[in-house]
Each structure stands twice: as structure tokens, then as C-alpha cells.
Amino acid sequence: MIHINQKEKALVDSETGMIVRPSCFDTLIQYHSYLIGRGHPVPAQSLLKQVFNGEKVITKMIENSQKHGF
């Protein structure tokens, strides 16, 4: 499971102790909080895993919204 360490602005893998500090941390945390607040804990954890694994989730989201004129 991936946990958020807000003090360190990092994601931490609870099994390995590995730490990742994504450049999109602030936006990521806002989106994660939105998902949790809407009652979607599984997609919220999936989001953290994707970012932890190096996927540019927030960048792709922004590019997609610009492409569609949002």
C-alpha cells in the first residue's frame, strides 16, 4: 500500500519503505482528497500507485483537458 507523507511531500510504499517525491505532489494530494471525499478509496489508492510507479497521471490529465478544451 502507498501512503502519503505530507511533511516530506512524498509517497511511501509501506511494504518496502521506498520513498518517491513526485513533482506534482500538491496537485496529486488535492485530487486524491477529492476521490476520497467522493467515496472512491480504490481509485484513490490506484492513483497513488500509478504516480509511485512513475506514471505522469496529472500531466496526462491536464493534456487531455486541454485537448478537449476544458
PAFI-394204 format. One record per residue: x, y, z of N, C-alpha, C, O in turn. Coordinates in nm, 3 decimals. Each point is the difference from the previous one (the first is absolute). Layout:
# residues N
<r <X,Y,Z>,<X,Y,Z>,<X,Y,Z>,<X,Y,Z>>
...
//
This chain:
# residues 70
<r <0.084,-0.117,0.000>,<-0.084,0.117,0.000>,<0.089,0.124,0.000>,<0.106,0.003,0.063>>
<r <-0.150,0.099,-0.134>,<0.073,0.125,-0.008>,<-0.064,0.101,0.096>,<-0.122,0.017,0.001>>
<r <0.205,0.048,0.079>,<-0.046,0.098,0.096>,<0.055,0.138,-0.036>,<0.103,0.012,-0.067>>
<r <-0.174,0.090,0.111>,<0.042,0.137,-0.023>,<0.071,0.051,0.124>,<-0.051,-0.013,0.112>>
<r <0.168,0.072,-0.132>,<0.073,0.067,0.108>,<0.001,0.148,-0.037>,<0.084,0.045,-0.077>>
<r <-0.179,0.030,0.134>,<-0.013,0.141,-0.037>,<0.118,0.084,0.048>,<0.039,0.095,-0.067>>
<r <0.017,-0.129,0.181>,<0.114,0.077,0.052>,<0.118,-0.007,-0.096>,<0.067,0.100,-0.024>>
<r <-0.042,-0.218,-0.032>,<0.112,-0.021,-0.092>,<-0.039,0.024,-0.146>,<0.086,-0.003,-0.088>>
<r <-0.216,0.027,0.063>,<-0.053,0.012,-0.137>,<0.044,-0.121,-0.082>,<0.062,0.012,-0.105>>
<r <-0.098,-0.130,0.159>,<0.045,-0.125,-0.061>,<-0.108,-0.107,0.007>,<-0.094,0.008,0.080>>
<r <0.111,-0.107,-0.166>,<-0.080,-0.121,0.006>,<0.090,-0.110,0.053>,<0.117,-0.009,-0.039>>
<r <-0.171,-0.075,0.128>,<0.080,-0.105,0.064>,<-0.068,-0.134,-0.019>,<-0.119,-0.015,0.027>>
<r <0.196,-0.082,-0.075>,<-0.050,-0.138,-0.012>,<0.013,-0.065,0.136>,<0.111,-0.015,0.052>>
<r <-0.223,-0.024,0.007>,<0.002,-0.056,0.136>,<0.070,-0.136,0.007>,<0.045,-0.039,0.108>>
<r <-0.035,-0.032,-0.218>,<0.064,-0.132,0.000>,<0.152,0.010,-0.010>,<0.072,-0.073,0.068>>
<r <-0.023,0.164,-0.153>,<0.144,0.007,-0.025>,<0.068,0.118,0.069>,<0.122,0.001,0.018>>
<r <-0.202,0.099,0.020>,<0.056,0.122,0.059>,<0.054,0.096,-0.105>,<0.051,0.107,0.034>>
<r <-0.064,-0.144,-0.160>,<0.048,0.085,-0.109>,<-0.078,0.131,-0.003>,<-0.121,0.002,0.024>>
<r <0.191,0.108,-0.054>,<-0.059,0.133,-0.001>,<0.012,0.060,-0.140>,<0.104,-0.011,-0.065>>
<r <-0.213,0.077,0.022>,<0.000,0.072,-0.127>,<-0.052,0.140,0.030>,<-0.098,0.017,0.072>>
<r <0.165,0.083,-0.129>,<-0.042,0.139,0.017>,<-0.042,0.056,-0.137>,<0.082,0.059,-0.071>>
<r <-0.209,-0.076,0.035>,<-0.046,0.046,-0.131>,<-0.006,0.153,-0.008>,<-0.034,0.067,0.097>>
<r <0.067,-0.014,-0.214>,<-0.003,0.145,-0.018>,<-0.143,0.054,0.006>,<-0.021,0.118,0.028>>
<r <-0.076,-0.203,-0.055>,<-0.141,0.041,-0.001>,<-0.066,-0.022,0.136>,<-0.122,-0.008,0.008>>
<r <0.200,-0.001,0.099>,<-0.052,-0.040,0.131>,<-0.123,0.080,0.044>,<-0.100,-0.059,0.040>>
<r <0.106,0.191,-0.048>,<-0.111,0.082,0.050>,<-0.129,-0.028,-0.077>,<-0.107,-0.013,0.060>>
<r <0.116,0.005,-0.191>,<-0.117,-0.028,-0.083>,<-0.049,-0.143,0.025>,<-0.120,-0.025,0.007>>
<r <0.213,-0.067,0.005>,<-0.032,-0.139,0.027>,<-0.081,-0.014,0.129>,<-0.100,-0.071,0.004>>
<r <0.144,0.139,0.099>,<-0.067,-0.009,0.130>,<-0.142,0.056,-0.009>,<-0.093,-0.053,0.061>>
<r <0.076,0.161,-0.136>,<-0.133,0.057,-0.017>,<-0.092,-0.097,-0.073>,<-0.115,-0.018,0.039>>
<r <0.165,-0.043,-0.145>,<-0.082,-0.095,-0.075>,<-0.031,-0.124,0.085>,<-0.112,-0.050,-0.002>>
<r <0.211,0.002,0.075>,<-0.019,-0.114,0.089>,<-0.108,0.032,0.104>,<-0.087,-0.083,0.025>>
<r <0.094,0.201,0.035>,<-0.100,0.040,0.099>,<-0.139,0.009,-0.062>,<-0.099,-0.038,0.063>>
<r <0.092,0.087,-0.185>,<-0.128,0.006,-0.071>,<-0.059,-0.141,-0.016>,<-0.117,-0.022,0.029>>
<r <0.199,-0.073,-0.073>,<-0.047,-0.137,-0.019>,<-0.047,-0.062,0.132>,<-0.105,-0.064,0.005>>
<r <0.182,0.084,0.100>,<-0.038,-0.052,0.131>,<-0.131,0.063,0.046>,<-0.090,-0.069,0.048>>
<r <0.080,0.201,-0.064>,<-0.119,0.072,0.042>,<-0.126,-0.042,-0.076>,<-0.111,0.011,0.053>>
<r <0.129,-0.058,-0.175>,<-0.113,-0.044,-0.081>,<-0.031,-0.148,0.023>,<-0.089,-0.056,-0.064>>
<r <0.165,-0.007,0.155>,<-0.027,-0.140,0.035>,<0.063,-0.099,-0.096>,<-0.056,-0.107,-0.025>>
<r <0.174,0.141,-0.029>,<0.068,-0.088,-0.095>,<0.142,-0.037,0.050>,<0.099,0.043,-0.059>>
<r <-0.090,-0.121,0.166>,<0.132,-0.033,0.054>,<0.085,-0.089,-0.091>,<0.123,0.013,-0.001>>
<r <-0.184,-0.102,-0.075>,<0.077,-0.089,-0.088>,<0.066,0.079,-0.112>,<0.120,-0.015,-0.022>>
<r <-0.194,0.100,-0.052>,<0.067,0.082,-0.102>,<0.103,0.096,0.061>,<0.100,0.031,-0.064>>
<r <-0.124,0.016,0.187>,<0.096,0.089,0.065>,<0.132,-0.072,0.025>,<0.107,0.056,-0.023>>
<r <-0.114,-0.180,0.070>,<0.122,-0.079,0.023>,<0.068,-0.034,-0.133>,<0.122,-0.001,-0.010>>
<r <-0.203,-0.028,-0.091>,<0.053,-0.030,-0.133>,<0.077,0.121,-0.054>,<0.105,-0.016,-0.062>>
<r <-0.159,0.135,0.084>,<0.067,0.124,-0.041>,<0.138,0.010,0.064>,<0.098,0.030,-0.068>>
<r <-0.091,-0.055,0.198>,<0.129,0.006,0.070>,<0.098,-0.103,-0.055>,<0.118,0.030,-0.018>>
<r <-0.166,-0.150,-0.010>,<0.087,-0.106,-0.054>,<0.054,0.039,-0.137>,<0.117,-0.022,-0.030>>
<r <-0.204,0.080,-0.054>,<0.043,0.040,-0.133>,<0.110,0.105,0.008>,<0.101,-0.010,-0.069>>
<r <-0.121,0.110,0.152>,<0.100,0.106,0.014>,<0.128,-0.057,0.061>,<0.110,0.035,-0.043>>
<r <-0.124,-0.121,0.142>,<0.116,-0.063,0.063>,<0.083,-0.076,-0.103>,<0.123,-0.004,0.008>>
<r <-0.192,-0.057,-0.105>,<0.069,-0.079,-0.103>,<0.049,0.085,-0.117>,<0.047,-0.054,-0.100>>
<r <-0.057,0.186,0.113>,<0.059,0.089,-0.100>,<-0.094,0.047,-0.110>,<0.043,0.070,-0.092>>
<r <-0.169,-0.107,0.100>,<-0.094,0.046,-0.102>,<-0.032,0.148,0.024>,<-0.012,0.045,0.114>>
<r <0.000,0.028,-0.222>,<-0.029,0.144,0.005>,<-0.151,0.023,-0.004>,<-0.051,0.056,-0.097>>
<r <-0.019,-0.099,0.199>,<-0.146,0.003,0.004>,<-0.052,0.143,-0.010>,<-0.090,0.027,-0.080>>
<r <0.143,0.063,0.159>,<-0.048,0.138,0.002>,<0.031,0.068,-0.133>,<-0.084,0.072,-0.053>>
<r <0.203,-0.093,0.000>,<0.038,0.057,-0.130>,<-0.095,-0.047,-0.109>,<-0.046,0.079,-0.082>>
<r <0.018,-0.209,0.081>,<-0.092,-0.056,-0.100>,<-0.140,0.060,0.015>,<-0.067,0.027,-0.099>>
<r <0.023,-0.007,0.223>,<-0.131,0.056,0.026>,<-0.008,0.143,-0.056>,<-0.099,0.037,-0.062>>
<r <0.202,0.041,0.085>,<0.003,0.139,-0.049>,<0.005,0.002,-0.152>,<-0.073,0.077,-0.063>>
<r <0.158,-0.160,0.003>,<0.010,-0.005,-0.145>,<-0.136,-0.039,-0.062>,<-0.042,0.058,-0.100>>
<r <-0.024,-0.154,0.161>,<-0.129,-0.045,-0.051>,<-0.106,0.110,0.010>,<-0.080,0.018,-0.091>>
<r <0.081,0.055,0.203>,<-0.100,0.106,0.015>,<0.028,0.114,-0.098>,<-0.095,0.061,-0.050>>
<r <0.221,-0.032,0.021>,<0.034,0.105,-0.097>,<-0.039,-0.043,-0.142>,<-0.043,0.082,-0.081>>
<r <0.060,-0.210,0.053>,<-0.034,-0.051,-0.130>,<-0.150,0.013,-0.029>,<-0.042,0.022,-0.113>>
<r <-0.038,-0.037,0.219>,<-0.144,0.005,-0.014>,<-0.060,0.136,0.037>,<-0.122,0.017,0.002>>
<r <0.208,0.078,0.026>,<-0.045,0.137,0.026>,<-0.067,0.025,0.132>,<-0.086,0.087,0.010>>
<r <0.123,-0.163,0.093>,<-0.060,0.021,0.133>,<0.076,0.106,0.076>,<-0.035,0.032,0.113>>
//
